[in-house]
Amino acid sequence: MSKPVHIAEGENIDDVLFEIAKIDEAEPDILNLHRITAEGHYPQAEPVVFIESAAFAARENVSAVSGPAKGGKTGAISAILAQTLTPDGWECDGIAGVKALPANGKAVIYLDTEQAAADQQYQVKTIHSRAGITRTPDNFFAHNIRELSPKDKIKFTGSLCEAAAAATGGIHVIVIDGGADYLKSVNDEQESTEAVLFFMRLSTLYNCPVIIVVHTNPGGEKERGHFGSDLQRKCYGLINVTREGDVSTLSPKLLRKAGMKDAPLIHFTYDQYKGYHTACDDPKSNAVQAREKSIALTSLTHQVFEGHDTLPHGKIILKIQAIRDVKETTAKDEFRRMIANELIEKIGPGKTDPYRLVIKRAERAENGRPPLS
């Protein structure tokens, strides 16, 4: 058997090739090392996280969530983690369309490299609220490592995974919110390759998905630096989260075992009452836009008639112009829409008779007003 080949630092490629050529090609260790054959048995990686029916993250694989800063990435991660921790038989208050298998006691690891401890604690509490639990489960390991150096982050992560697997019988999923912080520079090619390789080794060693959160370039859609490029090439699934106004949109970018049609766009927004993101309608859909226009028109109508039971046609047009800062033609269009949507009605058949608000029968009764004639 040939001895292992040791390449000294600074050795050129010709020396390397010469050393490799000296290995006996008939040697079974070399012929079969890392070999894949049709006859071999290679268990399929079990999907753990889904976007609708499309597999996004699977065991022994790395997946990624990308997007601009403050776009809603952490909200999506919160929904995934909550699904893994929701007790059997309970319903998770997640984000519709984002699904994950339960951990069943195995470790769920959530490492944050960006937020302050208090901010991460807030996320932990929202995960609890979504999952319907009141205390931190023994198998949930949320750690704040933003003050560690890149080298120490790697050491801590490796040690934590080893200890968590031993304590719970295995690891169900690892989520790292801020994968780029495991490097000194996301543009260092060697560092980037080693960091992605580290995450891949964790996924293989613990037979679990590793989900990395990474930023996109400012003003662009590409994941940052060599790290983002390498992560994109190696990942099982990549989803992108962007925000427009108050609505975040989760969209599939790369899915190894699914088509784009299998993972529809998912829209969500921050719910002030609940304290976390919840699903919402597509703000660009015809139904939503029609509803928003209807709400806006109703609001305008009530502003026009504020303090008045009736108003003549000319006065209504002038008030619309003043409120909306529009020309007379546009104001008349709005006036016609008020009539068409049964928001106002004319009193009497006369040409100069004024208009009044249309109040539904039940509302008039509640206000002690007589029915409409």
Steps between C-alpha positions, in 0.01 A plus 500: 500500500634841408566754768272805526608787278612807696515824302722765657379859510619686193551182292403553135241305303762297306636362828148412613419318176830314515426375852149388404631318193726288719198343674433147381183532289401142579488583869139432618504782756537756223270331251215475747555804718200739453377280213131496407362197320158394373515196728583689818240594763472872568199596716301791358521818704170545687344844451432682828382846393255570218360797312153362430575162336856588393791376712720790610733346761599134536723291722872491412461822303548874533220740402484879510263791557618820332375856472576863581535628855170530690314322222332239719753213494490455879120489487515207258761324718281552807211324326721205402644454850156525661370218280781270617419569868118490491376214723336207328133564436530877540465752220791734434418864429760522227495650152264317266698297248817474713515150648748295702506154654488481883827446685356228728752577771810533284704819522387816323792742483457872429818709487484877454807696398335839442240601759555608859409243765175679591392509135570131454308429819202680346524264203518200735182621672321538167602145411345387830182695428469350153556150636258546789761430769582704811854388586815420306504130404802300613582423136496865382844658503495870407840663540623852433854494363530838333794607718712194419771520236444299179745235620330475840156483337611189313645344816190579705262372233686171468510447877134596545383261229700215654358566848141554380502179296628305799242654735193450278582201284565697182450832323181579308603832343769767532415862413775761479371855469806674359721243326728768357621582852690170506748668264726803526405591143222363280722585200784273610469196274688257724317609815166475321569149376610385846195654671252335262691172536473530880121538478479207256700280736265585786200397289663168411641425845166559676269391216306827512435805286710809563315820403717808448361855495701727271460856372478594134714778356358848568259586220549160336370144513826305518619355829801688638854424389677171426324359805159566348606359163641182652196457724273541198689230308500249785156552654206259484252789499521878490208730573502878476310738729437858392276777631291765332328736739371294792477173309784246473503244220667160518586358160689188387831576333664158469342165591691180426206261527208716383384732227427868556128432448503268802591788733271801452574848628416542868410842638516599866491813711573598859196464727519765772249316717677163489852641495622296203453451126186335365384409151316758291360539150712597204488882502518499120208263442191642331280413799727676749539807281124518448443474875756773570336728244160434656631585848664818368180609323291436812744705707488784246119498501483533878757781494290687243180469706661557840273742688236497226180296458464608137709676238429627149683358200726803450607510864589130495723550195679793664560306821640200311738734315617654826546170686670310218670798336369398158346673202125528440493214246653257751269624775198431282627146435525444875149641545362252244680214678335603829160467337588173322624347828182613678689723741282805428152554361298790368207630706205544268467511121586867453808599304629717782402270787795429736672168579536314828698207634346157455480342842407134518165419658656321800740788562218757483299301753799482737541876475129562563449643153186436285520256208590638158193604301 
